[in-house]
Each structure stands twice: as C-alpha cells, then as structure tokens.
Amino acid sequence: MQGQAVLELASAPQDRIFWQQAPEQIANGVNSCTTLWNPQRGMAIPVERWVQALPEKDGATLLLMSMLDRSECEASTRELEALLSELRATLDSAADGILSCDLQGNIRAFNHRLVQIWQLPDALLTRRDDGAIQAHLQAQVQEPERYRQCMATLRREPLLESTEVFALRNGLVVEQRSVPQLVRGRPTGRVFVFRDISAQLQAQAGLQLAAQVFDSSLDAIFIADAQRTVIRANPACDALLGSGHASMVGQAATDVLSSATPENDLLDQVQAAWQADGFWAGDARLRRQGCADAPVHLSWVLLRDEHGQERQSIGFMRDLAPQHAAQRRIEELAFTDALTGLPNRLQLAQRVESAIDNARGSSTEFAVLFLDLDRFKIVNDSLGHPFGDRVLKLVAQRLQDCLRQSDMLCRLGGDEFVIYLHGAGRPVAESVARRVLDEMMNPFTLDGLGFSVQSSIGIALYPHDGLTLDDLIKQADTAMYRVKERGRGSYDFYRPQMSVNLLSRIKMEHAMRLALSLGQMQAHYQPQVDCASGRIIGMEALLRWNEPQLGAVSPATFIPLAEDCGYIVTLGAWVMEQAVQEAVYWHSHGRPLTVSVNVSALELRQAGFVDRVARLLAEYRLPPQGLELELTESVLLQDAQDMAQLLTALGRLGVRLSIDDFGTGYSSLAYLKKLPIHRLKIDKSFVDGLPDQEHDAAIVQAIISMGRALRIQVVAEGVETQLQRQALQDMGCDFYQGYLCAPALPAPGLRVLLEEQNRDEEKEVSASATRPSS
Ligand SMILES: Nc1nc2c(ncn2[C@@H]2O[C@H](COP(=O)(O)O[C@H]3[C@@H](O)[C@H](n4cnc5c(=O)[nH]c(N)nc54)O[C@@H]3COP(=O)(O)O)[C@@H](O)[C@H]2O)c(=O)[nH]1
C-alpha cells in the first residue's frame, strides 16, 4: 500500500467521495464502515476504519487511518441472515403451527400455520402484545381452564415435555406438543408445536365405526383378496357357518360358496357381473361341513386399485333360511287346515282341478265324499271345544288311514271333511264310504273316555254329478243332508231329486217363520203320571205344527231347523206363554199341576231370560213351582260358570228345573249337587229295554238310586207298556210319561182326560166313604 494514493484504494463511490474531502473534514469524521480495494487479492475487503488527524509541527496535518478487517464478521452476518431467512421459510412452510416462547412466556416467534389454526386476528399480528395473543389462544380452547393449567405447569417446569389434545371452538382438534429449548443444556424457552388432528380423528372414528359395523353386522361379511381367498370374516359369517365349523378365513370364497342353481357356475356369473357392473348380487348356497348348505342372498362387490387392478372383494351374505321357512309356513297355512294339518279347500281345489284337467277328453272319473260327524255339537257342548278339537284330530287321523296315497282328505271346517278319491267310480266310492263308517264306529279313547263317532257321508261322482269341485262338493253335501234326514250314520250317492229336497228345506224354514202368525202351531201336553197311584201330577208341553200342504211336521224335523236358524227363541217364548196359561187354568181349577217346557240352549243364553220368565209368571200370576224348565245335559255344561249363575237365578225365582234325556249326554255329575235341579228325566232309549235288557235296567236303576240319594225326583220317559211301568215302580221310580197314559194332546183333550180322572177319584172317594169299614 505504501506509496499508493488512498483514493486508489477506495473501491466504493462513497469512499472516493470521502477521500476527496479536505483533510480537516476527513479527520473530523470517523467512518467506521467502508471497503478497501485490495489489488493483491483482487477484491474489495470490508473494513472498519478509523481516521485520525495528527497535526504536524509545520502546521501540516497527517491522517492516521487504522483498519480492522471485517471480512469474516461480514461473512458470519450474511450467513446468519441466510440462516434466519431459511428458518423463517421453514417455519412458515411447516404443516404444524409452531410457537416459540422464552421462559417467561414471552413470544419469540410463531409461524403462519399457527395463525391459521388459532385464527389469530390481524390486529394481534401487527402489534406486539404477547399477553393478548396468549389470552386469545386460551379463549379459543373449548376447555380454557385445562389449557390454562397446562400452560402454568409448563412454565413451572421448564424441562417438561408434554403432549396434550385440545378441542378448539372453531371445530378443530389440535395436538399440542411442547418441548423445552435448551442452550448449552440450560432451558431458555419452550417450543410449542400444534398439529391439527381433526381429520385424523375423524378418519380414526370412521375406521372404528367401520370395524364396529363389520363386527356387529347381522349380515355375514367377508373380505377376500385378489385371489379370492377370504382374509377376513365377521362373527355373523361364523354364525352362519354354524358352531364347530372352520372359519371362512383362509378358504377360497368360491370353495365355500356355490350357485343356488346347480346348472350355473357361481364364479362365471360373478366374474361376468364384475366386468359389467363391479358387483354381483343373487341367491347362492353356503357349503357347511356335516350339515345342509345354507341358502344365502349374496352381494359380492369388487374393489379395484387406482390402476384398475382387482385388489379385494367384499361379500355380504344374508341368511335366507328364516325367509324360506316363513315362506313355507305361509304356504302351509294357506293350503292346510291349522287344527288337523290336513289340506284345506284351497289345496283340494288344486288337486281336483288338476284331476279335471287330466280327465278332459278321457274317461277318467273320481269321487268326492262329503263327511259330517253326527251330533258332534254335543261333544263340543258337553266336553268343551278343546276336547272337541282333539277328537277332530283323532278323526282326521283315522280317516286318513282309510285312504290311499293318491286320495286326498281335506277338512272344510267344523266337523265337515271332504275326501277326494282318485280314479274312483261308484263301487270304489261305496266301499270307501263303508270302510270309513265302520272305522269311525270303532271306539276312540281320549283322557280315559271311550266313545265312538258316527258320521254321515254324501257322495258325488265326476263327471256324472258335476264338472267343478264346487258343484261336486255341493252335490255331495246335499246327499249327506239326505242321509242325516233319514237317520244319520250312513252314506248315500247324490241324486238330482235331493236338490229338490234341499230346496224344500229352505222353503220349510220360510214356512215355519210364518206358521205362528198363521195359527199353524199348537202346544200339546203330555201327562206325567205318578207310577204308584196313576195320578196325573203334571204335563210336558210339546210343540206341534200342522202345515196345510205338508201335514203334521214332526218337531224332530222343525225344532233342529229352528235351532239352526235361531227361530227357536221366538217359538220357545210362545210355547212357554201357552204352558203358563195352561198351568194357570189348572191352578184355578183346583189341580195345581206343573207344566214343563223344553228350553233350548240358544233361548237360555238370551240376555234377560230370567227376567222374562219372572215377568211371565207375574203377568199370569202363576206360582213359580207351576212352571218347570227342561234342559239337556249338554246345555248345563256350556259355559259352566255362567250357566250355574243363570240356573241359580232361576232356582231363586222358584221355578223347577229338570234334566231331559238324562244319561245320553256327557255329564259332569257334579252339577247335580251344585245346581237347583228338581227332576231327572230318564231317556226313552233306556226305558225301551225294560224290563228284560239287563244293561238298560242297570242304568235306570242307577239313575233312580242316584236321584233318591240326592233327593231329586225321577221321571221315566216313553213308557208304553204296563210291564215297563211296573218295572219302574219296582225300582222306585217316582213318575212316568208315555203313550201308556197318553201321547201329547191338545189342551182340551188333556182337560177331558183330567176331568175323567177327577171323576174317577171322586167316585173312588165316595165309594170308599159308603163302603163299610172292615
Ligand atoms: N225346545 C223345544 N223342543 C221341543 C218342543 N217341542 C218338542 N220339542 C222337542 O222335539 C223333539 C221331538 O218331540 P216330539 O216329537 O214331541 O217327541 C216327544 C214325545 O212326543 C215323544 N214321546 C213321549 N212319549 C212317548 C212314547 O211313549 N213313545 C214314543 N215313541 N214317543 C214318545 O218323545 C219326545 C219327548 O221329548 P222330550 O221329553 O223333550 O225328550 C223332542 O226332543 C222334544 O224335546 C218345544 O216346544 N221346544
């Protein structure tokens, strides 16, 4: 440098300006920063420069310039600046929010992401107010108190590392990771890293939910890899396979699943559907070791990766077994009779229609038998419907045993059955009808009770009697009615004439309803006689109908008809009023006879029956013991509790109660001691056998003895001979009724009879009065 002009060393324009000043000015100024051109190094060197004026004795001024090389210092500064800006850029590009504080909590730095996460307002960014920023952070947290405590702990323990999760009011969930800042091992502050984990949590929750759905789904779900090997199966899948079966996992899905239709290959179908739609849905079968395949509905969805390659597939299976069972049950219910399990009319219709279709153009024939159980109502009424139902099941079984495989037995309802005899003509139908009647007469046993069931059968032949099932059933039914009318317990073939008879039944019902108003009905009275003295002690009212064209119609014909159609209520009320009037007549003529009337179940069940009887007695001023109500045993057993109340009420009224046809019904003898029964009427069928038939005699004797023991009077019905009367008297029977004395007579006829008896008695009295005493 020696010998060089300072100006030459100045490299920067401001240096040259500096050195061009007057020396006094230069000496006055200290410029600490400049550059010096270093020709040896070929570069400008930053220096720190001091210039000092040194006055010379000659008045001249020397300038002393000292320089400090600042190259290294400048380089360090530049490096630091570069580092800082890199750091700044790094901070701002970080995905997490970062906050750096000193030990007192004063904020040193934070990045852009922190501003976003915590939604720091601009106002807080432009002014330096650490307290306001901290307050904002705390206010943003949904649990500010926990946040405050956490920050306090961190301030107290500068070396503590912590991780906390806070839910912010803006809906984000952040994970706050806090680490101490150390300088030479000593804590100087703390760095907080805030990570938005909302999406992660949501994804986690979604995964958890998916896992829960997978595990708890009622549908069986399996996941298979690209080779269709099952890699996961949910519990419902295992349940579908059944306990003790190996899980599907590890097995090829196509080994476990097969097509519901054996002719199709499941894999072929699935692959074709995957190609077209990406999924396959349809019915399939799930193979199970050691037991039957399970029918399933399978939805099998293909999952592809981003390159369109098959990645995995998910199968959803629903067990179709319950649905199939329900379907079978519905079909069963639609086509079978619920009580007996026999085919119902619908199934029979299918069978017969197909027989008719097959028969077209050929000479095929078949028979339809309509079977009805005789007096089955009595079984139901006396032993109850549940017992009746069990009898029907036994009957169904026995009927079924009489038939061939190709025939069909169907229950229409109640005690009505229809039999389809495949390919049967008249001779076969006849022999089956006979077999059925015989079989049914063999005793049944139920709850220790032995009984036989008589039935009536009507037969219609295809195509002779009808071309449709409805017609054939109608004709067979008509034939069956005819059998019933002729006395039941037999069979008959349909004849067109029978339809005319059935029509007359309808006509008869119509005529019966008019008969009362036309004066065609009359009450007749059959006397009841004291066995020992022969004295008439009462009478039974029996209804008679004289129809101008039909003549005398038997009550055995029209009473059941009236009971069927409900008209018995009107008829019964009319007869009772006639009977009360007749009883009043005899009471007012010095013969207080009791008049009994038959009361049907339907009448008894009419609301207000007891009140009606009471009103009648009051209206005609008949002492109640002048009226007797005859009930059958089966009536007593219907709704036993209600019936007991009703009879007790009638008993309280003072009217007498008797049990008609005693011994023919299904009795629970308990009612005899509980109910106010005054008389038992021994049925004619037992009296008929007297005096010779041992069994009848034993039954009659038993009834009489029981009556005596219970203090209930006994009346024998249908006594026609003196021998019968004598036998009854010998057995201790109180009274009898029957043709031996008189049939049922119109009121005037009976009055004649009674007046004759009065005269005879008077004669007897006066004769005995004039007879000298011996
Ligand atoms: N609910 C009502 N039922 C009534 C009424 N009137 C009659 N009936 C019932 O009709 C059935 C047939 O009655 P009927 O033809 O009158 O026969 C009765 C007697 O006439 C007959 N009988 C009487 N004695 C003799 C005899 O010596 N021999 C003989 N072969 N028959 C005789 O028996 C029938 C007695 O009936 P019952 O005492 O009731 O059992 C019959 O069930 C009547 O009950 C009515 O108004 N209401």
The ligand as an SDF file (V2000), in Angstrom:
LIG
                    3D

 47 52  0  0  0  0  0  0  0  0999 V2000
 -137.0210  -76.6670   22.5050 N   0  0  0  0  0  0  0  0  0  0  0  0
 -138.1440  -77.2810   22.2650 C   0  0  0  0  0  0  0  0  0  0  0  0
 -138.1270  -78.5700   21.8640 N   0  0  0  0  0  0  0  0  0  0  0  0
 -139.3090  -79.1840   21.6360 C   0  0  0  0  0  0  0  0  0  0  0  0
 -140.5270  -78.5230   21.8000 C   0  0  0  0  0  0  0  0  0  0  0  0
 -141.5000  -79.4200   21.4770 N   0  0  0  0  0  0  0  0  0  0  0  0
 -140.9080  -80.5600   21.1540 C   0  0  0  0  0  0  0  0  0  0  0  0
 -139.5830  -80.4280   21.2590 N   0  0  0  0  0  0  0  0  0  0  0  0
 -138.5470  -81.4140   21.0200 C   0  0  0  0  0  0  0  0  0  0  0  0
 -138.7170  -82.0160   19.8210 O   0  0  0  0  0  0  0  0  0  0  0  0
 -138.2850  -83.3870   19.8880 C   0  0  0  0  0  0  0  0  0  0  0  0
 -139.3910  -84.2740   19.3820 C   0  0  0  0  0  0  0  0  0  0  0  0
 -140.5340  -84.0920   20.1720 O   0  0  0  0  0  0  0  0  0  0  0  0
 -141.8240  -84.9320   19.9460 P   0  0  0  0  0  0  0  0  0  0  0  0
 -141.9250  -85.4070   18.5770 O   0  0  0  0  0  0  0  0  0  0  0  0
 -142.9160  -84.1710   20.5650 O   0  0  0  0  0  0  0  0  0  0  0  0
 -141.4960  -86.2050   20.8220 O   0  0  0  0  0  0  0  0  0  0  0  0
 -141.6580  -86.1820   22.2210 C   0  0  0  0  0  0  0  0  0  0  0  0
 -142.8020  -87.0300   22.6160 C   0  0  0  0  0  0  0  0  0  0  0  0
 -143.9100  -86.8710   21.8300 O   0  0  0  0  0  0  0  0  0  0  0  0
 -142.2000  -88.3870   22.4610 C   0  0  0  0  0  0  0  0  0  0  0  0
 -142.8480  -89.3940   23.3100 N   0  0  0  0  0  0  0  0  0  0  0  0
 -143.4370  -89.2300   24.5190 C   0  0  0  0  0  0  0  0  0  0  0  0
 -143.8810  -90.4170   24.9710 N   0  0  0  0  0  0  0  0  0  0  0  0
 -143.6230  -91.3500   24.0320 C   0  0  0  0  0  0  0  0  0  0  0  0
 -143.7850  -92.7480   23.9210 C   0  0  0  0  0  0  0  0  0  0  0  0
 -144.3390  -93.4000   24.8060 O   0  0  0  0  0  0  0  0  0  0  0  0
 -143.3090  -93.3420   22.8050 N   0  0  0  0  0  0  0  0  0  0  0  0
 -142.7060  -92.6180   21.8070 C   0  0  0  0  0  0  0  0  0  0  0  0
 -142.2790  -93.2660   20.7430 N   0  0  0  0  0  0  0  0  0  0  0  0
 -142.5080  -91.3270   21.8900 N   0  0  0  0  0  0  0  0  0  0  0  0
 -142.9470  -90.6820   22.9800 C   0  0  0  0  0  0  0  0  0  0  0  0
 -140.8710  -88.2300   22.9530 O   0  0  0  0  0  0  0  0  0  0  0  0
 -140.4990  -86.9140   22.8200 C   0  0  0  0  0  0  0  0  0  0  0  0
 -140.2370  -86.3950   24.2170 C   0  0  0  0  0  0  0  0  0  0  0  0
 -139.4630  -85.2730   24.1200 O   0  0  0  0  0  0  0  0  0  0  0  0
 -138.5720  -84.8740   25.3560 P   0  0  0  0  0  0  0  0  0  0  0  0
 -139.2930  -85.1940   26.5820 O   0  0  0  0  0  0  0  0  0  0  0  0
 -138.3830  -83.3730   25.1910 O   0  0  0  0  0  0  0  0  0  0  0  0
 -137.2920  -85.6220   25.2270 O   0  0  0  0  0  0  0  0  0  0  0  0
 -138.0010  -83.6710   21.3460 C   0  0  0  0  0  0  0  0  0  0  0  0
 -136.6270  -83.6240   21.5380 O   0  0  0  0  0  0  0  0  0  0  0  0
 -138.6220  -82.5250   22.0460 C   0  0  0  0  0  0  0  0  0  0  0  0
 -137.9010  -82.1590   23.2020 O   0  0  0  0  0  0  0  0  0  0  0  0
 -140.5090  -77.1700   22.2060 C   0  0  0  0  0  0  0  0  0  0  0  0
 -141.5480  -76.5160   22.3910 O   0  0  0  0  0  0  0  0  0  0  0  0
 -139.3190  -76.5910   22.4460 N   0  0  0  0  0  0  0  0  0  0  0  0
  1  2  1  0
  2  3  2  0
  2 47  1  0
  3  4  1  0
  4  5  2  0
  4  8  1  0
  5  6  1  0
  5 45  1  0
  6  7  2  0
  7  8  1  0
  8  9  1  0
  9 10  1  0
  9 43  1  0
 10 11  1  0
 11 12  1  0
 11 41  1  0
 12 13  1  0
 13 14  1  0
 14 15  2  0
 14 16  1  0
 14 17  1  0
 17 18  1  0
 18 19  1  0
 18 34  1  0
 19 20  1  0
 19 21  1  0
 21 22  1  0
 21 33  1  0
 22 23  1  0
 22 32  1  0
 23 24  2  0
 24 25  1  0
 25 26  1  0
 25 32  2  0
 26 27  2  0
 26 28  1  0
 28 29  1  0
 29 30  1  0
 29 31  2  0
 31 32  1  0
 33 34  1  0
 34 35  1  0
 35 36  1  0
 36 37  1  0
 37 38  2  0
 37 39  1  0
 37 40  1  0
 41 42  1  0
 41 43  1  0
 43 44  1  0
 45 46  2  0
 45 47  1  0
M  END
$$$$
